[in-house]
Amino acid sequence: MARMHHRLVGLVAASLFATLTTGCAVSQEKYNALKLDRDRLAEQLGAAQNQASTAKAEADALRQQIAMIGQGAGGKDAMILNLTQQNSELQKQIDELNRRYADAVGKVGGGLALPEALSNELSAFAAANPDLVSFDAQRGIVKFKSDVTFASGSDQLTPKAKEVINRFSSILNSGAASGYELMVAGHTDNTRVVNPATIQAGHKDNWFLSAHRAISVGTELQRSNVSSQRIAVTGYADQRPIASNASEGGKAQNRRVEVLILPTTVRGGGAAPAVAGSGNSRPAAPAKLNKDTPIAGPQTNVQRELSK
């Protein structure tokens, strides 16, 4: 019995030892598996956190860039608006100063009107050709509208313009006007000359174009038997507008060739007919320039053209 008892005790102990040993082995395997899973998840979590942190930094940087661009665009828009307003205001001031200057210079007769008979004849001439001509009786200026006197960007007179200038010449050669000198002045709007064909034709800018158009009208007057001794030509480009260049209508008014009937007589040998009731005599004519006459001071484009 004792031996049997010892054997049973040994068997139970062995069985218990095996059970305990097996249980411990299973628990270690599960622990190792769980530890591996935990380490893998921790690694994935760390990677995800890094990616999230990077994405957040990129998003913050992008938001800052967008904000800076927005601020920059707003600043540029504000600057452009401010400069536009300043430019508009300056243009208004320039237009007003030029208008006043043109009025002052345009009164070449010191406010003296032409003889009534001549003024009436020129008024009737302008009324008969309203699409091409207007007449400022107060200042003695006949204005030819460039848009119908010339093709765009050209100094070549249209057939209609030549016909009207021929009729105008007959008035200038009449007894009432034949003693007066004439200044033919070309004017443009402020649009720059950029057409290659216009530039190639010799009209490099508005100064050239205005001078060349004045020369064309002066030449046509000579062909119609107006003495060349009576004629002077000049070009003012866009420097003496009579309307604002801010509108197409104003630009059309500024494109013109004016013929000023001057309060001087040919060769300066005597006075022009006195204006009734004025009590004023007219000044002597200024000396004429020719290609060999030295010109004091800087030359204008027109003077350079005429001195060639």
MIGUGU-834951 format. One record per residue (C-alpha): residue number from 0; chain; residue in one letter; x, y, z. Coordinates in steps of 0.001 Angstrom, whole numbers, plus 500000, padded with zeros to 6 digits. Layout:
<tilos>
{NUM 'A' 'a' {X Y Z}}
...
</tilos>
This chain:
<tilos>
{0 'A' 'm' {500000 500000 500000}}
{1 'A' 'a' {502676 502305 500948}}
{2 'A' 'r' {504384 501626 497683}}
{3 'A' 'm' {501104 502127 495802}}
{4 'A' 'h' {500471 505361 497646}}
{5 'A' 'h' {503883 506677 496779}}
{6 'A' 'r' {503280 505755 493163}}
{7 'A' 'l' {499939 507582 493058}}
{8 'A' 'v' {501485 510609 494660}}
{9 'A' 'g' {504242 510525 492051}}
{10 'A' 'l' {501737 510215 489230}}
{11 'A' 'v' {499631 513086 490537}}
{12 'A' 'a' {502728 515240 490984}}
{13 'A' 'a' {503912 514428 487509}}
{14 'A' 's' {500503 515181 486070}}
{15 'A' 'l' {500250 518441 487943}}
{16 'A' 'f' {503754 519414 486843}}
{17 'A' 'a' {502869 518655 483231}}
{18 'A' 't' {499673 520648 483498}}
{19 'A' 'l' {501427 523594 485055}}
{20 'A' 't' {504194 523392 482535}}
{21 'A' 't' {501740 523260 479617}}
{22 'A' 'g' {499699 526183 481015}}
{23 'A' 'c' {502744 528340 481368}}
{24 'A' 'a' {503825 527559 477822}}
{25 'A' 'v' {500451 528597 476399}}
{26 'A' 's' {500406 531822 478387}}
{27 'A' 'q' {503930 532792 477178}}
{28 'A' 'e' {502973 532233 473529}}
{29 'A' 'k' {499871 534398 473853}}
{30 'A' 'y' {501891 537035 475641}}
{31 'A' 'n' {504512 537053 472922}}
{32 'A' 'a' {501811 537272 470226}}
{33 'A' 'l' {500050 540107 471992}}
{34 'A' 'k' {503359 541898 472486}}
{35 'A' 'l' {504109 541601 468765}}
{36 'A' 'd' {500659 542947 467904}}
{37 'A' 'r' {501068 545792 470348}}
{38 'A' 'd' {504480 546707 468965}}
{39 'A' 'r' {503121 546625 465397}}
{40 'A' 'l' {500135 548785 466321}}
{41 'A' 'a' {502367 551180 468208}}
{42 'A' 'e' {504579 551473 465123}}
{43 'A' 'q' {501547 552081 462891}}
{44 'A' 'l' {500182 554627 465357}}
{45 'A' 'g' {503506 556436 465410}}
{46 'A' 'a' {503624 556509 461604}}
{47 'A' 'a' {500049 557754 461455}}
{48 'A' 'q' {500834 560473 463978}}
{49 'A' 'n' {503862 561548 461957}}
{50 'A' 'q' {501786 561671 458768}}
{51 'A' 'a' {499074 563654 460531}}
{52 'A' 's' {501641 566075 461923}}
{53 'A' 't' {503203 566539 458469}}
{54 'A' 'a' {499789 567036 456860}}
{55 'A' 'k' {498842 569599 459493}}
{56 'A' 'a' {502096 571501 458949}}
{57 'A' 'e' {501517 571496 455178}}
{58 'A' 'a' {497929 572643 455657}}
{59 'A' 'd' {499042 575458 457955}}
{60 'A' 'a' {501718 576536 455454}}
{61 'A' 'l' {499162 576469 452620}}
{62 'A' 'r' {496721 578559 454629}}
{63 'A' 'q' {499464 581090 455310}}
{64 'A' 'q' {500351 581230 451616}}
{65 'A' 'i' {496723 581725 450659}}
{66 'A' 'a' {496377 584464 453255}}
{67 'A' 'm' {499547 586165 451995}}
{68 'A' 'i' {498370 585912 448387}}
{69 'A' 'g' {494998 587324 449377}}
{70 'A' 'q' {496634 590181 451229}}
{71 'A' 'g' {499009 590801 448322}}
{72 'A' 'a' {496206 590749 445754}}
{73 'A' 'g' {494139 593076 447890}}
{74 'A' 'g' {497094 595413 448239}}
{75 'A' 'k' {497790 595376 444505}}
{76 'A' 'd' {494130 596013 443703}}
{77 'A' 'a' {494080 598906 446144}}
{78 'A' 'm' {497305 600291 444644}}
{79 'A' 'i' {495975 599960 441091}}
{80 'A' 'l' {492725 601669 442073}}
{81 'A' 'n' {494621 604476 443786}}
{82 'A' 'l' {496946 604993 440809}}
{83 'A' 't' {493985 604932 438414}}
{84 'A' 'q' {492202 607584 440438}}
{85 'A' 'q' {495350 609706 440583}}
{86 'A' 'n' {495863 609328 436819}}
{87 'A' 's' {492258 610301 436133}}
{88 'A' 'e' {492558 613369 438329}}
{89 'A' 'l' {495847 614391 436710}}
{90 'A' 'q' {494341 613927 433241}}
{91 'A' 'k' {491461 616222 434200}}
{92 'A' 'q' {493912 618834 435441}}
{93 'A' 'i' {496004 618536 432269}}
{94 'A' 'd' {492909 618794 430082}}
{95 'A' 'e' {491774 621894 431952}}
{96 'A' 'l' {495215 623539 431790}}
{97 'A' 'n' {495497 622745 428087}}
{98 'A' 'r' {492024 624117 427471}}
{99 'A' 'r' {492907 627376 429198}}
{100 'A' 'y' {496225 627572 427394}}
{101 'A' 'a' {494584 626855 424045}}
{102 'A' 'd' {492042 629603 424715}}
{103 'A' 'a' {494770 632071 425599}}
{104 'A' 'v' {496992 631201 422625}}
{105 'A' 'g' {494034 630854 420289}}
{106 'A' 'k' {493121 634463 420786}}
{107 'A' 'v' {495902 635484 418434}}
{108 'A' 'g' {494098 638682 417552}}
{109 'A' 'g' {493965 639859 421134}}
{110 'A' 'g' {490206 639464 421003}}
{111 'A' 'l' {489851 641545 417828}}
{112 'A' 'a' {487159 640187 415530}}
{113 'A' 'l' {487515 639902 411776}}
{114 'A' 'p' {485662 642398 409606}}
{115 'A' 'e' {481955 641623 409660}}
{116 'A' 'a' {481705 640899 405943}}
{117 'A' 'l' {484551 638391 406079}}
{118 'A' 's' {483220 636778 409257}}
{119 'A' 'n' {479781 636394 407680}}
{120 'A' 'e' {481266 634834 404549}}
{121 'A' 'l' {483289 632324 406572}}
{122 'A' 's' {480238 631509 408711}}
{123 'A' 'a' {478236 630783 405577}}
{124 'A' 'f' {481098 628645 404238}}
{125 'A' 'a' {481166 626561 407442}}
{126 'A' 'a' {477369 626229 407459}}
{127 'A' 'a' {477511 624874 403897}}
{128 'A' 'n' {480079 622220 404908}}
{129 'A' 'p' {479153 621237 408498}}
{130 'A' 'd' {480500 617692 408181}}
{131 'A' 'l' {483980 618983 407363}}
{132 'A' 'v' {484367 622523 408696}}
{133 'A' 's' {483498 624714 411648}}
{134 'A' 'f' {484255 628429 412130}}
{135 'A' 'd' {485136 630218 415359}}
{136 'A' 'a' {484158 633791 414535}}
{137 'A' 'q' {485442 635165 417846}}
{138 'A' 'r' {489005 634037 417180}}
{139 'A' 'g' {488987 633888 413384}}
{140 'A' 'i' {489724 630159 413188}}
{141 'A' 'v' {488470 627772 410523}}
{142 'A' 'k' {488698 624166 411759}}
{143 'A' 'f' {488902 621193 409433}}
{144 'A' 'k' {487831 617949 411102}}
{145 'A' 's' {490620 615410 410579}}
{146 'A' 'd' {488353 612350 410557}}
{147 'A' 'v' {486764 613524 407284}}
{148 'A' 't' {489697 615564 405961}}
{149 'A' 'f' {492138 612627 406069}}
{150 'A' 'a' {492072 608862 406223}}
{151 'A' 's' {493053 607411 409601}}
{152 'A' 'g' {496794 607818 410251}}
{153 'A' 's' {497300 609606 406911}}
{154 'A' 'd' {498198 613119 405783}}
{155 'A' 'q' {496620 612665 402341}}
{156 'A' 'l' {493611 614908 401791}}
{157 'A' 't' {490357 613303 400688}}
{158 'A' 'p' {488833 614495 397373}}
{159 'A' 'k' {485992 616134 399338}}
{160 'A' 'a' {488494 618007 401515}}
{161 'A' 'k' {490361 619282 398470}}
{162 'A' 'e' {487105 620570 396979}}
{163 'A' 'v' {486183 622393 400195}}
{164 'A' 'i' {489689 623870 400605}}
{165 'A' 'n' {489455 625200 397058}}
{166 'A' 'r' {486236 627048 397966}}
{167 'A' 'f' {487869 628261 401196}}
{168 'A' 's' {490793 629603 399169}}
{169 'A' 's' {488502 631749 397061}}
{170 'A' 'i' {487350 633451 400285}}
{171 'A' 'l' {490937 633914 401498}}
{172 'A' 'n' {491855 635488 398165}}
{173 'A' 's' {488909 637878 398244}}
{174 'A' 'g' {489426 641578 398870}}
{175 'A' 'a' {488231 641285 402473}}
{176 'A' 'a' {490838 638654 403396}}
{177 'A' 's' {493694 638812 400906}}
{178 'A' 'g' {495809 641039 403175}}
{179 'A' 'y' {495851 638664 406145}}
{180 'A' 'e' {498469 636081 406993}}
{181 'A' 'l' {497452 632515 407773}}
{182 'A' 'm' {498738 629931 410232}}
{183 'A' 'v' {497822 626314 409543}}
{184 'A' 'a' {498040 624278 412764}}
{185 'A' 'g' {497681 620496 413007}}
{186 'A' 'h' {496353 618774 416141}}
{187 'A' 't' {495818 615137 417191}}
{188 'A' 'd' {494258 613289 420090}}
{189 'A' 'n' {496475 611635 422699}}
{190 'A' 't' {496409 608123 421192}}
{191 'A' 'r' {499965 607069 420364}}
{192 'A' 'v' {500991 606250 416793}}
{193 'A' 'v' {501631 602494 416754}}
{194 'A' 'n' {500444 601338 413313}}
{195 'A' 'p' {503578 600203 411396}}
{196 'A' 'a' {502116 601482 408119}}
{197 'A' 't' {501596 604951 409612}}
{198 'A' 'i' {505126 605017 411014}}
{199 'A' 'q' {506581 603741 407742}}
{200 'A' 'a' {504794 606576 405932}}
{201 'A' 'g' {506863 609024 408005}}
{202 'A' 'h' {504357 609829 410765}}
{203 'A' 'k' {506588 608578 413585}}
{204 'A' 'd' {504465 610086 416335}}
{205 'A' 'n' {501666 612604 416859}}
{206 'A' 'w' {504058 615519 416394}}
{207 'A' 'f' {504971 614335 412909}}
{208 'A' 'l' {501369 613469 412013}}
{209 'A' 's' {499991 616839 413139}}
{210 'A' 'a' {502755 618727 411296}}
{211 'A' 'h' {502402 616691 408104}}
{212 'A' 'r' {498628 617232 408030}}
{213 'A' 'a' {499124 620969 408475}}
{214 'A' 'i' {501641 620941 405620}}
{215 'A' 's' {499143 619089 403392}}
{216 'A' 'v' {496457 621719 404008}}
{217 'A' 'g' {498966 624536 403506}}
{218 'A' 't' {500160 622953 400258}}
{219 'A' 'e' {496583 622594 398996}}
{220 'A' 'l' {495931 626267 399787}}
{221 'A' 'q' {498955 627172 397645}}
{222 'A' 'r' {497657 624991 394819}}
{223 'A' 's' {494453 627012 395063}}
{224 'A' 'n' {496432 630213 394487}}
{225 'A' 'v' {496832 631360 398095}}
{226 'A' 's' {500252 633004 398221}}
{227 'A' 's' {502883 630989 400053}}
{228 'A' 'q' {504072 634281 401621}}
{229 'A' 'r' {500873 634325 403649}}
{230 'A' 'i' {501129 630757 405006}}
{231 'A' 'a' {502883 629352 408049}}
{232 'A' 'v' {502422 625786 409299}}
{233 'A' 't' {502916 624167 412678}}
{234 'A' 'g' {502049 620964 414513}}
{235 'A' 'y' {500927 620749 418136}}
{236 'A' 'a' {500359 616968 418404}}
{237 'A' 'd' {498030 616418 421392}}
{238 'A' 'q' {499265 619394 423422}}
{239 'A' 'r' {496301 621717 422812}}
{240 'A' 'p' {493091 619723 423108}}
{241 'A' 'i' {489744 621482 422905}}
{242 'A' 'a' {487902 618571 424538}}
{243 'A' 's' {488710 615786 426968}}
{244 'A' 'n' {490565 612799 425520}}
{245 'A' 'a' {488721 610563 427994}}
{246 'A' 's' {485950 609912 425442}}
{247 'A' 'e' {485913 609025 421746}}
{248 'A' 'g' {483782 612089 421039}}
{249 'A' 'g' {486350 614316 422714}}
{250 'A' 'k' {489195 612677 420807}}
{251 'A' 'a' {487360 613265 417519}}
{252 'A' 'q' {487106 616989 418329}}
{253 'A' 'n' {490816 617151 419108}}
{254 'A' 'r' {491783 615635 415745}}
{255 'A' 'r' {491681 618760 413599}}
{256 'A' 'v' {493602 621166 411379}}
{257 'A' 'e' {492985 624815 412149}}
{258 'A' 'v' {493547 627742 409809}}
{259 'A' 'l' {494057 630862 411904}}
{260 'A' 'i' {493447 634131 410107}}
{261 'A' 'l' {496100 636267 411784}}
{262 'A' 'p' {495783 639946 412674}}
{263 'A' 't' {498902 640734 410641}}
{264 'A' 't' {499452 641601 407016}}
{265 'A' 'v' {501758 640171 404392}}
{266 'A' 'r' {505371 641484 404552}}
{267 'A' 'g' {504403 643622 407572}}
{268 'A' 'g' {504262 646670 405329}}
{269 'A' 'g' {501041 648038 406699}}
{270 'A' 'a' {498085 647476 408911}}
{271 'A' 'a' {495150 645303 408115}}
{272 'A' 'p' {491784 646974 407749}}
{273 'A' 'a' {490838 648426 411127}}
{274 'A' 'v' {487997 646818 412990}}
{275 'A' 'a' {485073 649176 413151}}
{276 'A' 'g' {484808 650805 416548}}
{277 'A' 's' {487884 649069 417955}}
{278 'A' 'g' {490264 652014 417796}}
{279 'A' 'n' {493118 649508 417501}}
{280 'A' 's' {495594 649062 414692}}
{281 'A' 'r' {496989 645635 413921}}
{282 'A' 'p' {500683 644821 414580}}
{283 'A' 'a' {503228 644259 411857}}
{284 'A' 'a' {503755 640744 410549}}
{285 'A' 'p' {506611 638710 412032}}
{286 'A' 'a' {509609 637965 409830}}
{287 'A' 'k' {509296 634888 407641}}
{288 'A' 'l' {511609 631908 408115}}
{289 'A' 'n' {513256 629951 405342}}
{290 'A' 'k' {515654 627008 405228}}
{291 'A' 'd' {518713 629268 405533}}
{292 'A' 't' {517422 631382 408407}}
{293 'A' 'p' {519126 630591 411754}}
{294 'A' 'i' {516559 629699 414368}}
{295 'A' 'a' {517349 630813 417898}}
{296 'A' 'g' {516727 628302 420650}}
{297 'A' 'p' {515577 624687 420317}}
{298 'A' 'q' {513710 623811 417149}}
{299 'A' 't' {510303 622211 417101}}
{300 'A' 'n' {509588 619193 414925}}
{301 'A' 'v' {507774 621442 412488}}
{302 'A' 'q' {510680 623869 412263}}
{303 'A' 'r' {513053 620988 411636}}
{304 'A' 'e' {510739 619721 408883}}
{305 'A' 'l' {510483 623180 407314}}
{306 'A' 's' {514232 623828 407493}}
{307 'A' 'k' {515087 620679 405475}}
</tilos>
